[in-house]
Every structure is written in C-alpha cells, then in structure tokens.
Amino acid sequence: MAWLTWRQHRLQLLTGLVGLVSLAIAALVTELPLRSAYHRDALASCLPPSLRSGCDIIVRRFEDEFSAGVDATRALIALPALVGLFVGAPLLARELELGTARLAWTQGITRRRWLSQKLLLLALATLAGGAALGTLTMWWRHPFDAFEGRMSASVFEVEGLVVPAYALFALMLGVLAGLVLRRTVPAMTATLVAFGVTRLLVGRFLRPRFMAPIHESATSFTSRPHPGWVLEDTLYDAAGRHVTTGREDLAIVHAQLAGIDPHSYLAALGWHRVISYQPADRFWAFQAIEAGIFAALALGAAALALWAVRRTPA
Amino acid sequence: MAPLEAHALGKRFRRRWVLRHCELELPERAIVGLVGPNGAGKSTLLRLAVGLLAPSEGELRALGRDPAREPAVLSEIGYVAQDAPLYRSLTVAETIAFARATNSRWDGDIAAAFLSGLRSDARVGLLATGDRARLALALALGKRPALMLLDEPFARLDPLAGRSFLQLLMDGVAETAATVVIATHVIADVERVCDHIVLLSGGGVRLQGDVEALLDSHRLLTGTRRPLGRIAGVRQIVRERHVGRQLSLLVRRDDAIVDPSWSVDRVGLEELLLAYMAPEQLPLRQPRERAALRWHG
C-alpha cells in the first residue's frame, strides 16, 4: 500500500519537493547579501531595538533595501493551502468522479484501511514539507525578526510550527471536501474557502486570547518599534475617558497653532496611552497553541473522513 | 447458502425507487444472466452486492454476509464495474501490483494467464478497449472469487472481442466453481453461456429461474384470431400478438397444451425474455380475467 500511495501521488510529492528545493535555493541566494549587510551595518549593535540615536535610520535603510524579499515571504502564507487544493481535494473526488472508487473499494482491503494508509503517508510528507518551509522562512527572516518581532500575523503565520499544522489541516480538509462533494473542482473551491475562513477566524478572534495580554501605560506619544504584538493602543485623558482620534487631532492642531510641542502639550493635559500587547517572548507558546489547534482540526477532519468513507455510495 | 440472495430489497435514489420488493436467490455454481432494459436496476443490484451502495430497505446477502456491514466479504467477490474502471496512469504491471497489495487472497498466476500478449509496461490508459476489459477481468479473477459479478462487460466491446472475453471468463471460472452474474441488456451476449436467468424490469424481479425450466414452462401458441377464453394447460398469457388474421400467444403453462386449434411451439430464450421485459404487455394481475374480457376479431 505504501508503494501504491507513492505511485499514485508521486507527481504531487515530487512537485512539492521541487518547489521546496527551489525556494531553498532562492532563500540561500538572497540571504547571503542580506546577512553581509546585516554585519556591515553593525545592526546587531541596535539590538534589542534600542533608542540609540541613528539606529532608526540604519534599520529603516536595511529594511528598505530588502523589502522585496520580505514582501515575497508574505506570499508563503498561501503555500499550505495548495496542499489541500492539489493533494487533498482530488484524493477522493477524482476516484469518485472517474469511477475508480468502484475498483478500489471492492478489493479485499476495507475502505477505511485503504484511506488511512494513504492519509498517513501523505500526512507525513505534508508535515515534513511544512516543517522544512517553516524553518526555511524563519532562517531567512532572522535579521528582520530581530527588529520587528515575529508576532504580527504576516510573520507569525509563515514561520515555525504553524506552517506544517496549517498544511496538515488543509490536506485533511481537502480530503473531507472531496468525499462530501464528490467532484474535484467544487471540492477545491470548498477547501480554499473553508481553509481561509478558519485561518481568519483563528487569527482574528482566538489568537489574541491565547494568553491574557499585557497592559502598559505610557506617557510617551512617539510610537517606537514594538517587538511584541500590539492588540490595542488607546489614548485616555486625565479623567480616564477614552480619547477619540478626532479629539486627539484637534488637540494636536491646537498645540501647533499655539506654537507648542504637541507631545508635551498632550502630556501636560494629563493624557496617556494604554497599550495592550502580547510580548515577543510568547512566540513559541503561541506557535504551539495555534499549531495544536490546527493539528486537532486536521485530526478531526481525518477522523470524519475515515468514518464517512465507509458509507459513501459509489 | 445462496451466493447472492435478497429479501424485500429496495434502493431509492433521492425520491426515486430504482429497486423495490426484490426477491432473489441464486443457486450455487450457476452462470446467471442478469438481464433487463436500460435503467432496470441491474447496476444498482450489483453495486448493492459489493457494498458500494447500502440498501434503502430489505436485505441483501452475498456469500451469506451483508457486504455493506461486513466488507471483509469483498475479498471473495470479483467485481467488474460498468466501463471497467482502472487507473489510467498505471501500467499493466502496476495495476496487477495494486491488486496484489489490496487483496490477501491474490493469485498472480491466474491473473497472468489472462494477460498473455499484453505488454506489462503499457499504460492502462493507452490500452485497446478489449485489452482493458481483459485486465479488469484478470483483476477480478485473480482474487479467486466465489462470486463473480460483471456489470455490462460487453457494452464497449465489438462482437468478436465480446466473444473472446466471454470465453476467457468461462475458462477462468471453470476451475473455481464460482457463481457468475453477468448483467447485460443484450440477451444474445449471454444466451450461450447462462444456465440461470434473472430478469429485472421496472425495478423488480420479473422472472428468475433455470433456463431449461423456463424454456420448458413456456410455449408459443399460434392460431386464427378468436375471442380468448380459457385454454387448458395455460396458466398465464405473457404476450399476445396479432399478425394479419393470425394470433400468437406466448404463454406460461401448467400442463401440456393439447387444444388442436392451436399450434404449439417451443420458444427461444431471447423471445421469452423480451416478452417479459415489455411492462405494458405484462398481465401481472388476474391474467385470465383480463384476457377473457377482450375480443379479437
């Protein structure tokens, strides 16, 4: 059976491997100048993000220089979905569409065993590929992570443990969609939509609540780079009431007209900011929680598919 | 234990009943022709027999077990689905390897005997239709099945290929003592080899039995047109047909028909089955009464 799974999916597996190797080569080629610039500009001396004067200029120039690469890593967010679309969704939908399910499901092996062996091998390949991708991205982004942190969504979702977990979930979701919808193209569409919506819901509504955020009060009004994940940044007046942006703007204009420094004016009014954020050192805990959620969802989808395949008419 | 039996079997797709009130019992070692017009439920019956579908009502047993609940029975059933689905991207050798990997009872020698002349590295998708049918048959027979089910195996074969396919099949099952069910809408395809007939029409079993017994219990009566009364020895008029001033009746008999005003002939299998297939000509209920009410002249 392992041989059969390999034989029937070798095109997809090899395509995935070639894709990963190409990405690794691209990463290696682009990383070399990046690291040398990092050392040339002595960027490490600006760490942890210090307020040493001039650092902001050096860091900004470094980030500008390599912004194309950073933008490219954002596109990696889509890769796990491809596993669901091109491996998961056709897995059963194609068998049902072409009628080969009638061949496979009438052999001396039960449907459940047939499917579980396929899923096991494909899941292992997916996890391996996802882990490689997550590690590669993390290695490439290392210099940027030092300044920006890794907690913002566009970074958090392409690095580390969550990447294999997303890919596994996409795979199982695709399999389930193929079994239920029985046709490849609708199954691919449904996989994409369900995967995207789940990712969005978890990222938007669950992830900020994985752990209680830290609240910090500040009287400084200059925004400085924050390596954590800022969830909320609000201004309160002396009486503790929320200051709307309109009122803040009005106060600033007022100060400017009067020829006073707006920052010290706001401070003089007794206004202060309250920032609630998830600190950067929670990265691995958050990764573990999010990866756990998607792994559990993947297992749930797989269990559902294994249960449903027994009673699927063919 | 009947190789395949059904009691009050019904299968519904959405709100349409494809099979209803099916009673079926096949004898062991029989070569069964499962015949009926298109859409009669032949494929559905076979798919129920291999657990690809679950019954909506009633029960079905293949080799004494319920295939939908006990899929283990599938290792003893050879099934060739309609259009003989195979993985087109695999080669012949890989297809055989697939069957070996998925069947514990696999017998490579039987399968190999069927594939002589087929290049083992040929892609299944590029094989001629006849060769593909042969490969599908080899996969089914390699399981050394006790029950062989073939769904319209001749549909895509030319008459010559169909004939050699049938020959292969008969050779293959000759040694195994398997019961064979061949579903087809072309009676001529199976006429030469069947010793048992199951006729499906309108979702139900219209006729089943041993071919010899069926032929023996039916007669073709020919005579001049006349009012139809009771004819001694006739149990049921299956079909009546008028040709000019002639009246010809296909009847099921209880006894010898000795009425000298009729000329009595034996009937061919194809004609017999066709007569039962046409549902509008089936006097299913109270045949004598209906026949007696009509006047032909």
Chai-1 contact restraints between the chains, C-beta under 6 A:
chainA,res_idxA,chainB,res_idxB,connection_type,confidence,min_distance_angstrom,max_distance_angstrom,comment,restraint_id
A,M1,B,A101,contact,1.0,0.0,6.0,A-B,restraint_1
A,L4,B,F98,contact,1.0,0.0,6.0,A-B,restraint_2
A,L4,B,A101,contact,1.0,0.0,6.0,A-B,restraint_3
A,G99,B,P85,contact,1.0,0.0,6.0,A-B,restraint_4
A,T100,B,P85,contact,1.0,0.0,6.0,A-B,restraint_5
A,T100,B,Y87,contact,1.0,0.0,6.0,A-B,restraint_6
A,R102,B,L52,contact,1.0,0.0,6.0,A-B,restraint_7
A,R102,B,A81,contact,1.0,0.0,6.0,A-B,restraint_8
A,R102,B,P85,contact,1.0,0.0,6.0,A-B,restraint_9
A,L103,B,P85,contact,1.0,0.0,6.0,A-B,restraint_10
A,T106,B,V50,contact,1.0,0.0,6.0,A-B,restraint_11
A,T106,B,L74,contact,1.0,0.0,6.0,A-B,restraint_12
A,T106,B,Y79,contact,1.0,0.0,6.0,A-B,restraint_13
A,Q107,B,T102,contact,1.0,0.0,6.0,A-B,restraint_14
A,Q107,B,N103,contact,1.0,0.0,6.0,A-B,restraint_15
A,G108,B,S75,contact,1.0,0.0,6.0,A-B,restraint_16
A,G108,B,N103,contact,1.0,0.0,6.0,A-B,restraint_17
A,G108,B,S104,contact,1.0,0.0,6.0,A-B,restraint_18
A,I109,B,T102,contact,1.0,0.0,6.0,A-B,restraint_19
A,T110,B,P71,contact,1.0,0.0,6.0,A-B,restraint_20
A,P313,B,L53,contact,1.0,0.0,6.0,A-B,restraint_21
A,A314,B,L52,contact,1.0,0.0,6.0,A-B,restraint_22
